[in-house]
Amino acid sequence: MKRSLFILSIVIIVLIINGCSNNSVKGIKADYVDIGLGQSLYEGYNKVEQESVQSLVNSYNQLQYIGQTNQQLNYDKAISIIFVYHDKISGTLMIDDKGIFHTDDSTKNYQIASNNDTYEQALKIYKDLKQKY
């Protein structure tokens, strides 16, 4: 009985510690996105399909990062995404091709977890939107 209680206590402590060290971003919602690459920025209002917007929002909301990094963003290859919900900016993300990123609620750079495809999704949306202009 004491052993079971001890093991249960250890499991609870581990869950509490892991719950407190969550390496993810604050969730957002968006009706549309504005998106840019390098020095360009394109407005996505009524030009980016809602399914693409929602897919990008979902990818952002599931964004996991390894930790803070001292590496600088490669601004020539960085994609800027402005998420807009009810005509207000709900979040921003700047991410480069190496997975270095920062959001509007942080001045620090982070390294994205390797299993995330946010950059690739955003690049595809950017290229589709650029063709419409």
N, C-alpha and C positions, 0 to 999 in steps of 0.2 A: 504494500500500500504506500509506504513512504517513497519507494523508488518511483512508482507511477506519478505521485504528486511532484517529485523532484523533476522528472522528465517533462511533465506538463508545465511546470514553472519555467523550465529552460525554453520550451517551445513558445510560450507566451512572451518571454523576454526577447527572443529572436524576432518574433513578429512585430513587437513594439519598436524595436530598433530599426528594422527594415522599413516599417511604415513611416518612420520619422525621417529617413534618409532617401526620400523619393526624388529621383533625378528626372523629373519631367516638368514641362511647362504648364502654366495656368491655361485651362481650356477657354476657347473662344467660340463665337458664332460669327457667320458672315453671310450677307446677301450677295456680295460680289467682291472681287479682288482687283486691285491695281497691281501691276507687276512690271518689273524692269530688270534689265541686265546691264551691268556696267553703268554707263551714263544715261541710258535710255529708260523711260518709264511710260507705260501705256495704261490708259484707263480701261478697265474691264467691264464697266457698267453696260449691260445689255449686249456685250460682245463675247463674254465667256459663258459657256453653258453652265446651268445651275448644277448639273451633275459633276462637272469638273471643279467648280467652286467647292461643293460639298466634299468631294474627294480630297482636295487640298486642305480643307478645314479639318477633316478627320485625320489626315496625315500629321498636321500640325499638333492637334490635340493628343496624338499618340507619340509625340516627339520625346524620345528618351536620349539622354546624353551621358557620356562616360564621366565627364567632369570638366572643370574649368581648365582652360589652356592659355598659354602665353603666346601662342601662334596668332598672327594677324590674319584678318580676312584678306583674300585676294580680290580686291574691289573690281578688277577687270572681269573676273569670272563670277562675281557674287550676284545672286538674284535677290532683289528686294521685293517683298510681298507686303502689301497693305491690305488688311482684311477690314471690310466695311460692313457694319450691321446697323440697320435702321439709320442710315446716313451719318453714322459716327464711326470713327476708327475703333475697332475692337481689339486690334493687335497688329504688330508688324514683325516681320522676320527678315533677316538678311543672312543668307547662307551661301557659302562658296562650294566649288566643286570638290574640295577636300573634306567637306563636312564640318567646317568651322562656322559657327553661327552666333548671332546674338538676337535678342528680342527687344521689344520696346520697354520691358520692365527690368532690363539689366544693361549695365554698361560693360559687363564682362563678356569675354568670348568663351564659348563652350565647344567641345568636340562631340558631334552627334554619334550615337551608337551606329554601328556598321550595318545593321539590318533595316535602316530607314531609307526610303526612296523619295523623300520630300524634294530634294534637289532635282532629281530626274523628272518628277511630276511637274514641278514648277517650270523647268526648262521647256518641256513640251507645251505647256499652256502659254508660256511666253512666245514661243515660235508660232503657235497658232494665232495668237493675238496680234503679233507683229505683221502677219500676212493680211490681216483685216484692215490695217492702217495704210 
